[in-house]
Amino acid sequence: MKLKQISIPIENSINRLYELTRSLADAGINLRALSLVDTGNFGELRILVSDVAAARQIGMQAQVPGRVEEVVAAEIDDRPGEFSRLLNPLLAQGIRIRYAYACAGIGSGKAVMVFSFNDNDRAVGILQQAGIRLLDDADLSELDRSSEAVAC
């Protein structure tokens, strides 16, 4: 239950971000999640998209090549304490989080947490054993079509 995420070092410019996201939109590629972190003159853009291969091609044509990384997306209830409940079994097994970002639900009562762990495979097993629902591409596609979609 891992997803492919594209990580792109991108100039810290709204113009560059607009050009890239506009190109993705023009190609019919849906942004399912986005995280942008400021690191000075450049930022780190992380995106989950509906078509990874096409999005990478568009990025390369725009001279912003990205790397594909595996991440884990977990769905939790959108209420106090649920995030720490998710973290507890990972903590007990010594799993470290490299980075994470969240998507809050709109009317769904759910939130989606996207993670990169020091060991994604072990983390997947631990989370599944703890009863945490992990999302795959089909689940994200379903959220795209749902009237109670999760927005990142």
Secondary structure, DSSP 8 states (H G I E B T S, - for coil): --EEEEEEEEES-HHHHHHHHHHHHHTT--EEEEEEEE-SSEEEEEEEES-HHHHHHHHHHTT---EEEEEEEEEEESSTTHHHHHHHHHHHTT--EEEEEEEEESSSSEEEEEEEETTHHHHHHHHHHTT-EEE-HHHHHHHHH-TT-EE-
